[in-house]
Amino acid sequence: MLLSKARGKAVVDLTTAETIGAVTGCTVAPSPAHIAGLRLKTRGRGHHMLHWEDVRSFGPDAVSVEEPDRVRDEKDLEAGDQAHAVHNPIGKAVLTETGLEKGTVMDVEFDEQSGRIAHLVTADEQIPGEDLVGVGSYAVVVTAPQ
């Protein structure tokens, strides 16, 4: 699934069937490349985050969680937390370990069951998820071509 297709998807509390937010983005982590967290728009101010491991299921119509108190305000996360907003790849430059520019991340293709990243999508190419080295405040770093 492409992240762009997941945006706007409802996040639902399984115990009450209440909608607690909607997906607005994601954060990613390497080794192996996976979705670390989902960024959410909730009724409250600011943005909130749901760690991937707290997602019960990622269905065609909604994302479900068993414990809505697992949704956390982004400002409460430490910068080192892989679900922190700094690890959001969308709109960031893609650089190889050797400094070669490879475009800008436009989308992320991932498996909605496991959270594994299949590709980082730029205007010119699809970079395999296994090439992801890290995501920082400025850029996404990938392995250099051999």
Secondary structure, DSSP 8 states (H G I E B T S, - for coil): -BHHHHTT-EEEETTT--EEEEEEEEEEETTTTEEEEEEEE-SSSSEEEEEGGG--EE-SSEEEES-GGG-EEGGGS-TTSTTSGGG--TT-EEEETT--EEEE--EEEE-TTT-BEEEEE-SS-EEEGGGEEEE-SSEEEE----
